[in-house]
Amino acid sequence: MTNPSRRRLAVGALALAAAVTAGMALGAPAHAATTSGIATAYKLTLINASTVPGADVFGINNSGEIFGTGEQAGVQTGFVLPARASAATFLGAPSDEATQFGSFPEMMNNNGDVVGSFTANSVDNPTQAIEWPGGTTPTDLQPAIDKAVGFTGSDTVANGINDHGLIVVALTDGSIGDGFTVQGSTVTKLPGLPGGGGSFGSTNSNPIAVNNNNLIVGSAVNSADNEVAAKWQNGKITSLGGLPGSSTTQALAVNNNGLAVGFSISATDFNEHAVEFVNGKVTDLNVPGETNNDAEAKAVNDSGVIVGGDGNGDAFAFASGHSVNLNTLIPAGSGVTLTIANGINSNGVIVGDATINSSGQNVGFELTPVS
């Protein structure tokens, strides 16, 4: 699973009725064995672009439920597509906050609970954190957060949720940036790095993902006013660092073994490089094209297989020190280019976004290992 939308910290501040296309589940090509943990071939299934215009697929849980956004009545709205289902459920806003601005899911746990944000139909149209328990009736998290913070009107987003229902939330309001956890009705503020706080007591912390051991990862501003990857556990924050000289690094996902992945902006070429964080070290995955364009590691499963997008605009998988272009593991003549892999579950099923070569349309994809 992964968190699709990344909100960066500014220096010193927190600056479907959908369906799987009938007949689009394609066979797999024959390939020699590639990398341990990565299948040698995959069955490709596309999300129907005509049913979900502009569809983006963000992640998949261990039950095979897929989530993302699709266009509903001209509005980009979150959806959940159950495993092997042809119809998805769109994620609405609270009844007292009915909005024409849609919804945006960030993460789904293995119980089918989804968290994210929606844009409230009120003054300034603030973004508000929300949970869809079981992917159904929405629960507005904003009242509990406002009570804990002591003021209202802030933009908030629920970035992650684990299988125990622990939610991580990022709050921004102008120059203020804080991270929180929400467990039921209990809201707890996360600490920032020493010397990295902002105005009005802001911690300048940005929690993004949480695993089932309540290990939280994301980023925070340090005393040098740089955004660095960080982790929180048992109420304490630790910097995960970044590539040498990097001014911006984020941990975007973490598996249940504590392996975190993300990106770090290189001080040499100023592009995002896909990285992993292991034993206090930041390791560049050296995926193709990252010295020319941005690359990110977006998700990692408990087997340690990492997926993301490389600098050449291709989806990749990484394991055992080697990356594989996923376009080389799908059927020849599929007519699509897999542009980014956003999620991978414990069964090795990978989801993300693709482009139809003939039309340039964006569609979602699901890759199921077949060998």
C-alpha positions in Angstrom: 0.0 0.0 0.0 1.1 3.6 -0.4 0.2 7.1 0.2 -0.3 8.8 -3.2 -0.3 12.6 -2.4 2.8 14.2 -0.9 2.6 17.5 0.8 6.0 19.0 1.1 7.3 21.3 3.8 8.5 24.7 2.7 11.8 25.8 4.2 11.0 26.6 7.9 7.3 25.9 7.5 4.6 23.5 6.2 4.5 25.5 3.3 -17.0 4.2 -10.0 -19.5 3.5 -10.8 -15.9 2.6 -12.0 -15.2 -0.7 -13.8 -12.4 -3.0 -14.9 -12.5 -3.0 -18.7 -14.1 -6.0 -20.1 -11.6 -8.0 -22.2 -8.7 -5.9 -21.0 -7.2 -8.6 -18.7 -4.3 -9.6 -20.9 -2.1 -12.7 -20.8 1.5 -12.6 -19.8 4.6 -12.9 -21.9 7.3 -15.5 -21.3 10.4 -14.0 -19.6 13.5 -15.3 -18.0 13.6 -15.0 -14.2 14.4 -11.4 -13.1 14.9 -10.3 -9.6 14.1 -12.1 -6.3 10.6 -11.0 -5.1 9.6 -9.6 -8.5 7.5 -11.9 -10.7 8.9 -12.9 -14.1 5.6 -12.0 -15.8 2.3 -10.3 -14.9 -1.3 -10.4 -16.1 -2.3 -6.8 -17.0 -5.7 -5.5 -16.2 -6.7 -1.9 -17.0 -9.3 0.3 -15.3 -11.9 1.4 -17.9 -11.0 5.0 -18.9 -14.4 5.5 -20.6 -16.2 4.7 -17.3 -13.7 6.6 -15.1 -12.3 9.5 -17.1 -8.9 10.7 -15.8 -8.7 7.7 -13.4 -5.7 7.5 -11.0 -5.1 4.3 -9.1 -3.3 5.0 -5.8 -3.0 1.7 -3.9 -4.2 -1.8 -3.1 -4.6 -3.7 0.2 -4.0 -7.3 1.0 -7.6 -8.2 0.2 -7.2 -6.9 -3.4 -9.3 -3.7 -2.8 -8.1 -0.9 -5.1 -8.5 2.8 -4.3 -7.9 6.0 -6.3 -9.8 8.9 -7.9 -12.1 9.1 -10.9 -14.2 11.8 -12.5 -17.8 11.8 -11.3 -20.1 14.5 -12.7 -17.1 16.5 -13.7 -15.5 16.3 -10.3 -12.4 14.2 -9.3 -13.7 11.9 -6.6 -12.2 9.0 -4.6 -13.4 5.5 -5.2 -12.9 2.0 -3.9 -13.0 -1.0 -6.2 -13.3 -4.4 -4.5 -11.3 -7.4 -5.7 -12.6 -9.0 -8.8 -15.5 -6.5 -8.9 -16.7 -4.6 -12.0 -18.3 -1.7 -10.1 -16.6 0.7 -7.6 -18.0 2.8 -4.8 -17.4 6.6 -4.9 -16.3 8.2 -1.6 -18.6 11.0 -0.6 -18.3 13.9 1.8 -20.2 14.2 5.2 -23.9 14.9 4.7 -23.6 18.3 6.4 -20.6 19.2 4.2 -22.0 18.2 0.8 -19.5 19.6 -1.6 -19.0 20.0 -5.3 -15.2 19.7 -4.9 -14.9 15.9 -4.6 -12.8 13.8 -2.3 -9.2 12.6 -2.3 -8.2 9.3 -0.6 -4.7 8.9 0.7 -4.5 5.4 2.2 -6.6 2.3 2.7 -5.8 -0.4 5.4 -6.4 -4.1 5.2 -9.8 -3.7 6.8 -11.0 -1.5 3.9 -10.9 1.7 6.0 -9.9 4.7 3.9 -8.6 8.1 4.9 -7.9 11.3 3.0 -9.4 14.7 2.6 -12.3 16.6 1.0 -12.7 20.3 0.3 -15.4 21.8 2.5 -18.1 23.9 1.0 -17.5 26.8 3.3 -15.5 30.0 3.7 -12.1 29.7 1.9 -13.0 26.0 1.0 -10.6 24.5 3.5 -9.3 20.9 3.0 -10.5 18.7 5.8 -9.3 15.3 7.1 -11.8 12.5 6.7 -12.2 8.7 7.2 -14.4 6.3 5.3 -14.7 3.3 7.7 -15.0 0.2 5.5 -15.0 2.5 2.5 -18.6 3.7 3.2 -20.2 6.4 5.3 -17.6 9.3 5.8 -16.5 10.4 9.2 -15.3 14.1 9.5 -12.1 14.1 11.6 -12.0 17.9 11.7 -14.1 18.6 14.8 -11.8 16.4 17.0 -8.7 17.9 15.4 -10.0 21.5 15.9 -10.7 20.7 19.6 -7.2 19.4 20.1 -5.6 22.3 18.3 -7.7 25.0 19.8 -8.6 26.8 16.7 -10.4 26.2 13.4 -10.0 27.0 9.8 -6.8 25.0 9.2 -6.2 22.7 6.2 -5.8 19.1 7.2 -5.3 15.8 5.5 -5.4 12.3 6.8 -2.3 10.7 5.2 -2.3 7.2 6.5 -4.0 4.6 8.6 -2.9 1.2 9.9 -4.8 -1.9 10.6 -5.4 -0.9 14.2 -7.1 2.3 13.2 -4.3 4.7 14.0 -4.5 7.7 11.6 -1.8 10.2 10.9 -2.8 13.7 10.0 -0.9 16.7 8.7 -2.2 20.2 9.4 -1.3 23.5 7.7 -2.5 27.0 8.2 -0.3 29.6 6.5 3.1 29.3 8.2 1.9 26.7 10.7 2.7 23.0 10.1 2.0 20.2 12.6 1.5 16.5 12.6 -1.0 14.5 14.7 -2.2 11.0 15.3 -5.9 10.2 15.7 -7.0 7.1 17.5 -10.8 7.1 18.0 -11.5 10.3 19.8 -7.9 10.8 21.0 -5.8 13.3 19.1 -2.1 13.6 19.9 0.4 16.1 18.5 3.6 14.7 17.2 7.0 16.4 18.1 9.2 18.1 15.6 13.0 17.9 15.2 15.1 20.0 17.7 15.5 23.6 16.4 13.2 23.0 13.4 10.0 24.5 14.8 8.1 27.3 13.0 6.0 30.2 13.9 3.3 30.1 16.6 4.8 26.9 18.1 4.5 24.9 14.9 6.5 21.6 14.9 7.0 21.7 11.2 6.3 18.0 11.0 4.6 16.1 8.2 3.6 12.5 9.0 2.8 10.5 5.8 2.5 6.8 6.5 2.2 4.4 9.5 2.7 0.6 9.8 1.1 -1.9 12.1 3.7 -1.4 14.7 2.7 2.2 15.0 5.9 3.3 13.3 5.2 6.6 11.5 7.3 8.0 8.7 7.3 11.3 6.8 9.4 14.4 7.1 10.2 17.4 9.3 12.2 20.6 9.2 15.6 20.4 11.0 17.6 23.2 12.6 19.3 24.0 9.3 15.8 24.7 7.8 16.0 21.6 5.5 13.2 19.1 5.1 14.5 15.7 6.0 12.9 12.3 6.2 11.8 11.4 9.8 10.2 8.7 11.8 8.1 8.8 15.0 7.7 5.9 17.5 6.7 5.9 21.1 6.3 9.7 21.1 9.9 10.3 19.9 11.1 11.7 16.6 14.3 10.6 14.8 15.7 12.1 11.6 16.2 9.6 8.8 18.5 12.0 6.9 18.8 12.3 3.2 21.4 12.0 0.4 24.5 14.1 0.9 23.7 17.8 0.5 20.0 17.2 -0.1 17.7 20.0 1.1 14.5 17.9 0.7 13.9 14.3 1.6 10.7 12.5 2.4 9.8 8.9 3.5 6.6 8.1 1.7 5.9 4.5 2.8 6.9 2.0 5.4 6.3 -1.8 5.6 5.7 -3.8 8.8 9.4 -4.7 9.0 10.3 -1.0 9.3 11.7 -0.6 5.8 10.9 3.0 4.7 11.2 4.3 1.1 10.7 7.6 -0.6 12.9 10.2 -2.3 15.7 12.6 -1.8 16.6 15.6 -4.0 20.2 15.2 -5.2 22.5 18.1 -4.6 24.3 17.2 -7.8 21.4 17.2 -10.4 18.6 18.7 -8.3 16.3 15.8 -9.2 14.3 13.5 -6.9 16.1 10.2 -6.5 14.3 7.1 -5.3 15.7 6.0 -2.0 15.3 3.5 0.9 16.1 4.1 4.6 17.9 1.1 6.2 19.7 1.0 9.6 20.2 4.8 9.7 21.5 5.0 6.1 19.9 6.5 3.0 20.5 4.4 0.0 20.0 5.6 -3.6 18.2 2.9 -5.6 19.8 4.3 -8.8 16.7 3.7 -10.9 17.0 4.6 -14.6 16.8 8.2 -15.7 16.8 9.8 -12.2 19.8 12.0 -13.0 17.6 13.6 -15.8 14.2 13.7 -14.2 12.5 13.0 -10.9 12.1 9.5 -9.6 10.3 8.3 -6.4 9.9 5.0 -4.5 6.2 5.1 -3.7 5.4 1.8 -1.9 7.0 -1.3 -0.3 5.5 -4.6 0.7 6.5 -6.8 3.6 8.7 -8.9 1.3 10.7 -5.7 0.7 9.7 -5.3 -3.0 9.7 -1.5 -3.7 7.7 0.1 -6.5 7.6 3.6 -8.0 8.3 5.7 -11.0 11.7 6.2 -12.6 13.2 9.2 -14.3 12.3 8.0 -17.8 8.6 8.0 -17.1 8.3 4.2 -16.5 6.9 2.2 -13.6 9.6 0.2 -11.8 9.9 -2.6 -9.2 13.1 -2.9 -7.1 14.4 -5.9 -5.0 17.7 -7.4 -4.1 19.6 -4.4 -5.3 18.2 -4.3 -8.8 15.3 -2.4 -10.5 13.1 -3.8 -13.3 11.1 -1.7 -15.8 7.6 -3.2 -15.4 6.8 -2.4 -19.0 9.2 -5.3 -19.9 7.0 -7.8 -17.9 3.6 -7.2 -19.5 2.3 -8.6 -22.7 3.8 -7.3 -25.9 1.3 -5.2 -27.9 -0.7 -4.2 -24.8 -0.9 -0.7 -26.2 -0.1 1.0 -23.0 2.9 2.4 -21.1 3.0 1.9 -17.4 4.1 5.3 -16.1 4.2 4.9 -12.3 3.5 2.1 -9.8 1.8 3.5 -6.7 1.1 0.5 -4.6 2.0 -3.2 -4.0 0.3 -5.7 -1.6 1.6 -8.8 0.2 0.6 -11.0 -2.7 2.9 -9.0 -5.0 0.0 -7.4 -6.9 1.0 -4.0 -8.2 -1.2 -1.0 -9.1 -0.6 2.4 -10.6 -1.1 4.6 -13.6 -0.6 4.0 -17.4 -1.0 5.8 -20.6 -2.9 4.5 -23.7 -0.3 4.9 -26.4 -2.8 5.6 -29.2 -4.8 8.3 -27.4 -2.6 9.5 -24.6 -5.5 8.8 -22.1 -4.6 8.1 -18.5 -5.8 4.8 -17.1 -5.2 2.8 -14.0 -3.6 -0.6 -14.1 -3.3 -3.8 -12.0 -0.5 -6.3 -12.4 -1.1 -9.8 -11.0 2.0 -12.1 -10.8 1.6 -15.2 -13.0 5.1 -16.7 -12.7 
